[in-house]
Amino acid sequence: MTEKFQELLKKMRAAFDSADKHPSWNTEKEDAVWGRIKEQTTGRKQTTRPLTLLRWTAAAAILIIIAAIYLIYSGRHNTAPAVAKSTIPISPGANRAYLVLATGQRVVLDDAKKGSVTTQGGTNVVKLDSGVLAYHPTTSAGATLYNTVVTPRGGQYQLILPDGTKVWLNASTSLRFPTAFSAGRREVELTGEAYFEVRHLPGQPFTVRTGHHTIEDIGTAFNINAYDDEPVAKVTLTEGEARVNGQRSLTLHPGQQVRWQADDPETLAKDVDTEDVLAWKNGQISFMNPDFSCVMRQISRWYDVDIRYTGAVPKARFFGIVSRGVYLSTLLEFFEHNNIHIRMDGRTLIVAPQ
């Protein structure tokens, strides 16, 4: 089995090299990482979380997954199934979004040129050289106007709100906000997932509304995962202090997370691994969730594909992260090597039971 994992390692390394995502990766590092994996699989060293210290590149992170799956499945499967082939090369997502103006007009942001995009009330809307959308208030706002930035499946985007707050939007996300904040009040509405770095303004707390919940803070950085198709919504704090208001009010400190599900009361989790929570923002797909269907929903949103199960959802568990820059075929090949059979039908992934 070792030779097969070495072969898969070479293919994944080739995928990174072709994408030119991680120029620091080299054969010397590959040999070192492979040595660490052999230590794990031969039992000479043990960790409670397989190879989490190897996260120094996304290529090494793929090896975390390979090593963990090897540990879980070693001895259960003597042969690897044939690799599923896709007739359609499906590329990863990219910076794609559209802007809905106060009039209802849509502006495709990935097609917009750098510089001024439009004017909304007394605010200039500018696409910076970095591709980030920024709102620059120039005069008193007058009547309140609202804009919405929407990322489709296979899209992500970054914007700077009129108060200087920075927002990163994940795929299938929308953010509605005023083109200029009124004195003493800063409020936006979110569906999907976003990371906020809130600019501290004394006496002007920042509020995010997600369905029946509000997240209030004063100069804070936090991630909100509130997709309609996710059974559990989560707010994770990385800096500062925030309060989540729902059936009850909970105060968050760095490294803590508030979770809620349907009509159940909110719960507070401490010592959350924020690196996994922010994997998407850092260009990675996290495989740390024990729910396979949750992993597949991430893939669905990022690669713009549908998921269909022909039987029970596989019970496989993964441990690690992988670059969001790899083609979908790389992930399919990885799954096949670990006895998870997935075939393509157009842009639908059909997952067979284990």
C-alpha positions in Angstrom: 0.0 0.0 0.0 2.9 2.3 0.7 3.9 2.5 -3.0 0.3 3.4 -3.9 0.3 6.3 -1.4 3.7 7.4 -2.8 2.2 7.5 -6.3 -0.8 9.5 -5.1 1.6 11.9 -3.3 3.5 12.5 -6.6 0.2 13.2 -8.5 -0.9 15.7 -5.8 2.4 17.4 -5.8 2.2 17.7 -9.6 -1.2 19.3 -9.2 0.2 22.0 -7.0 3.2 22.6 -9.2 1.0 23.1 -12.2 -1.2 25.5 -10.3 1.9 27.4 -9.1 0.3 27.8 -5.7 3.1 26.8 -3.5 6.6 27.5 -5.0 8.2 26.8 -1.6 7.4 23.1 -2.0 10.4 21.0 -3.1 11.6 17.4 -3.2 13.6 17.9 0.0 10.4 18.9 1.9 8.5 16.1 0.2 11.1 13.5 1.5 10.9 15.0 5.0 7.1 14.9 5.1 7.1 11.3 3.7 9.4 10.3 6.4 7.0 11.8 9.0 4.2 9.8 7.4 6.1 6.6 7.6 6.8 7.2 11.3 3.1 7.6 11.8 2.0 4.5 9.9 4.7 2.3 11.4 3.6 3.1 14.9 6.9 4.5 16.1 5.3 7.8 17.0 1.7 8.6 17.8 -0.3 11.8 18.1 -3.9 12.3 19.1 -4.5 14.3 16.0 -2.7 12.8 13.0 0.1 15.0 11.7 -1.5 18.4 12.4 2.0 19.9 12.8 2.6 19.4 9.1 0.4 22.3 8.1 3.3 24.4 6.9 2.1 24.1 3.2 -1.1 23.1 1.6 0.7 20.3 -0.1 1.8 19.0 3.3 -1.8 19.4 4.4 -2.9 16.9 1.7 -0.4 14.5 3.2 -2.2 14.9 6.5 -5.3 13.5 4.9 -3.5 10.7 3.2 -1.7 9.7 6.4 -4.9 9.9 8.4 -6.9 7.8 6.0 -4.0 5.3 5.8 -4.2 5.0 9.6 -8.0 4.5 9.6 -8.3 2.2 6.7 -5.0 0.3 6.9 -5.6 -3.4 7.0 -9.2 -3.1 5.9 -8.7 -2.7 2.1 -6.0 -4.6 0.3 -6.6 -3.0 -3.1 -7.5 0.4 -4.3 -10.4 0.8 -6.7 -10.0 2.2 -10.1 -9.9 6.0 -10.1 -13.1 7.7 -11.3 -12.6 9.7 -14.5 -14.4 12.9 -15.3 -15.1 13.9 -18.9 -15.4 17.5 -17.8 -12.3 19.2 -16.2 -13.9 21.2 -13.4 -11.7 24.0 -12.1 -11.9 25.4 -8.5 -13.8 28.6 -7.7 -12.4 32.1 -8.1 -13.1 35.7 -7.3 -16.6 36.0 -8.7 -19.5 38.1 -7.4 -22.1 40.5 -8.5 -23.3 43.8 -7.0 -27.0 44.6 -6.7 -27.5 48.4 -6.6 -30.2 50.3 -4.8 -32.1 50.4 -8.1 -32.0 46.6 -8.6 -29.4 46.9 -11.3 -26.7 44.1 -11.3 -23.0 44.7 -11.9 -20.8 41.7 -12.5 -17.8 42.5 -10.4 -15.3 40.0 -11.9 -15.9 41.8 -15.3 -15.8 45.3 -13.9 -12.7 47.3 -14.6 -10.4 48.7 -11.8 -11.4 52.1 -10.6 -14.9 53.7 -10.1 -17.7 51.2 -10.5 -20.7 53.5 -9.6 -21.9 56.1 -7.2 -24.6 55.4 -4.7 -25.9 58.5 -2.9 -22.8 60.3 -1.6 -20.6 57.2 -1.8 -18.2 56.2 -4.5 -18.0 52.5 -5.2 -14.5 51.6 -6.3 -12.8 48.4 -7.5 -9.2 48.6 -6.1 -6.2 47.3 -7.9 -6.3 44.3 -5.7 -9.8 43.5 -6.9 -11.4 44.3 -3.6 -14.6 46.3 -3.7 -14.5 49.4 -1.5 -17.1 52.0 -0.5 -15.8 55.6 0.0 -18.3 58.0 1.4 -17.7 61.6 0.1 -20.7 63.6 1.4 -23.5 63.2 3.9 -25.5 60.2 2.9 -29.0 61.7 2.8 -31.6 58.9 2.1 -30.3 55.5 3.1 -29.5 53.3 0.1 -28.8 49.6 0.3 -26.5 47.4 -1.8 -26.0 43.7 -1.8 -22.9 41.7 -2.9 -23.7 38.1 -3.9 -21.2 35.3 -4.5 -22.5 32.4 -6.6 -21.4 28.8 -6.2 -17.7 28.7 -7.3 -17.2 32.3 -6.2 -15.7 34.3 -3.3 -15.1 38.0 -2.9 -13.7 40.7 -0.5 -15.1 44.1 0.2 -14.5 47.1 2.4 -17.6 48.6 3.9 -18.2 52.4 4.2 -16.8 52.4 7.8 -13.6 50.6 6.8 -14.7 47.1 8.0 -13.2 44.4 5.9 -15.4 41.4 4.8 -14.5 38.2 3.1 -17.4 36.3 1.5 -17.3 32.6 0.9 -19.2 30.9 -2.0 -23.0 31.1 -2.1 -23.2 34.1 0.2 -24.9 37.4 0.2 -24.3 40.5 2.2 -26.8 43.4 2.3 -25.6 46.8 3.8 -26.1 50.5 3.6 -23.9 52.5 1.3 -23.2 54.8 4.2 -23.7 54.1 7.9 -25.8 56.5 10.0 -24.4 57.9 13.2 -24.5 55.4 16.1 -25.7 52.4 14.0 -23.8 49.9 11.8 -25.9 47.0 10.7 -25.6 44.4 7.8 -27.5 41.3 6.9 -25.8 38.0 6.0 -26.8 34.7 4.5 -24.0 32.1 3.9 -20.5 32.5 5.3 -18.3 35.5 5.9 -15.3 36.6 7.9 -15.4 40.2 9.4 -12.6 42.4 10.6 -14.6 45.1 12.2 -13.2 48.6 12.5 -13.6 49.9 16.0 -15.7 53.1 16.2 -16.4 54.3 19.8 -20.2 54.4 20.4 -21.0 52.6 17.2 -21.3 48.9 17.7 -21.3 46.7 14.5 -24.3 44.3 14.1 -24.7 41.4 11.7 -28.2 39.9 11.3 -28.5 36.2 10.2 -32.1 35.0 10.2 -33.4 35.2 13.8 -30.0 36.0 15.3 -27.8 39.1 15.7 -24.1 39.3 16.3 -22.9 42.5 18.0 -19.4 43.5 18.6 -17.1 46.4 19.3 -13.9 46.1 17.2 -13.8 42.4 16.6 -12.8 39.7 14.1 -15.2 36.8 13.7 -16.5 34.2 11.2 -20.2 33.5 10.6 -21.3 30.3 9.0 -25.1 30.5 8.4 -25.9 28.7 5.2 -29.5 27.7 4.8 -28.5 24.1 3.9 -26.3 23.6 7.0 -28.1 22.1 10.0 -26.0 24.0 12.4 -25.1 27.7 12.3 -21.9 28.9 13.9 -20.3 32.1 15.0 -16.5 31.9 15.8 -14.6 34.7 17.4 -10.9 35.2 16.6 -10.3 38.6 18.2 -12.0 41.0 20.6 -15.4 40.3 22.1 -18.8 39.8 20.6 -22.4 38.9 21.8 -24.8 36.6 20.0 -28.5 37.2 20.6 -31.1 34.6 19.8 -33.2 32.6 22.3 -30.6 33.8 24.8 -27.6 36.1 24.8 -24.1 34.7 24.9 -20.8 36.6 25.0 -17.9 35.3 23.0 -14.2 35.5 23.6 -11.4 34.6 21.2 -11.3 30.9 20.4 -15.0 30.4 21.4 -17.9 29.5 19.2 -21.7 29.8 19.5 -23.8 27.2 17.7 -27.5 26.9 17.1 -29.8 24.5 15.3 -33.4 25.1 14.2 -35.4 26.0 17.3 -32.8 24.7 19.8 -31.2 27.1 22.2 -27.7 28.4 21.5 -24.7 26.5 22.9 -21.2 27.8 23.6 -18.0 25.9 22.7 -14.6 26.8 24.0 -11.1 26.2 22.6 -12.3 25.9 19.0 -9.6 25.3 16.4 -10.0 28.6 14.5 -7.5 27.5 11.9 -10.0 24.9 10.7 -12.9 27.4 10.8 -10.9 29.9 8.7 -9.5 27.4 6.3 -11.8 28.6 3.5 -10.6 32.2 3.9 -7.0 31.0 3.8 -7.5 29.1 0.5 -8.1 25.7 1.9 -10.9 23.1 2.3 -11.1 21.7 5.8 -11.6 18.0 6.2 -11.8 18.1 10.0 -15.6 17.8 10.1 -16.6 14.3 11.0 -19.7 14.6 8.8 -18.9 13.5 5.3 -22.0 15.2 3.9 -20.7 18.5 5.3 -17.5 18.1 3.5 -19.4 17.4 0.3 -21.5 20.5 0.7 -18.2 22.5 0.9 -17.1 20.9 -2.4 -20.5 21.5 -3.9 -20.4 25.2 -3.2 -16.7 25.8 -4.2 -16.7 23.7 -7.4 -20.3 24.6 -8.4 -21.5 21.0 -8.6 -24.5 19.1 -7.3 -24.3 16.1 -5.0 -26.5 13.0 -5.2 -26.3 9.9 -3.0 -27.4 6.6 -4.3 -27.6 5.1 -0.8 -26.4 5.8 2.7 -24.0 8.6 3.1 -20.4 7.2 3.6 -19.2 7.1 7.2 -15.6 7.9 6.3 -13.8 10.5 8.4 -11.0 12.7 7.3 -8.4 14.7 9.2 -6.6 17.6 7.5 -6.9 20.3 4.9 -6.4 20.6 1.2 -5.8 23.6 -1.1 -8.9 25.1 -2.7 -6.7 25.6 -5.8 -6.7 22.0 -6.9 -9.0 20.7 -9.7 -12.0 18.6 -8.7 -10.5 15.6 -10.4 -7.7 15.6 -7.8 -10.2 15.3 -5.0 -12.2 12.5 -6.8 -9.0 10.6 -7.3 -8.2 10.9 -3.6 -11.6 9.7 -2.6 -11.4 6.7 -4.9 -8.0 5.7 -3.4 -9.8 5.6 -0.1 -12.8 3.4 -1.2 -15.3 6.2 -1.7 -16.8 5.8 -5.1 -17.9 9.0 -6.8 -18.8 9.4 -10.5 -19.6 12.4 -12.6 -22.8 13.0 -14.5 -22.4 16.5 -16.0 -22.0 18.7 -13.0 -23.4 16.2 -10.6 -21.3 14.1 -8.3 -23.0 10.8 -7.7 -21.8 9.2 -4.4 -22.2 5.4 -4.0 -22.6 3.9 -0.5 -19.5 2.2 1.0 
